[in-house]
């Protein structure tokens, strides 16, 4: 049964000016998702469409402990947030929430990433790119490079700069990748940035 008082409390915490209090909201959502994810899924679907970015961000961070059997649902919840223009929501999406969710089921996640990277929205492609430079992408470097090699040729500077950032992180984690990446063609601007930070 949906606990409306708890949801009201979470909403209040999520909108606090204090970062630590906002984190308490995400902890409550994680606790709900541990035991009652499917029951609360309709609520989260509404919340990811909320006008308040703090509410949207609370839902995405609340997915960090999601169980493997719910990965598709979690990816669906993240879908509208991949497009989000709000900086706070975006910074917590691809580089953080998506990375943690994806790690539970890499096969399913890479399938969704390949679909997302074709979307004609720079925020979506940025989120894909940033996910591939952190924990998730670093755990599957070869598969990540396949996607990043395509995204490195993106016409949007916003996207290919994100690719450069992710490539730098991957090389620092897996130095042997540098030689392969430096031979990529058709993405000179991106690789020039990588070379600036990786000697």
Secondary structure, DSSP 8 states (H G I E B T S, - for coil): ---HHHHHHHHHHHT-SSHHHHHHHHHHHHHHHHHHHHHHHHHHHHHTT-S-HHHHHHHHHTTTT--GGGHHHHHHHHHHHHT---HHHHHTIIIIIIHHHHHT-HHHHHHHHHHHTTSS-HHHHHHHHHHTTSHHHHHTHHHHHHHHHHHTT-S-HHHHHHHHHHHHHHHHH-GGGHHHHTT--S-HHHHHHHHHH--
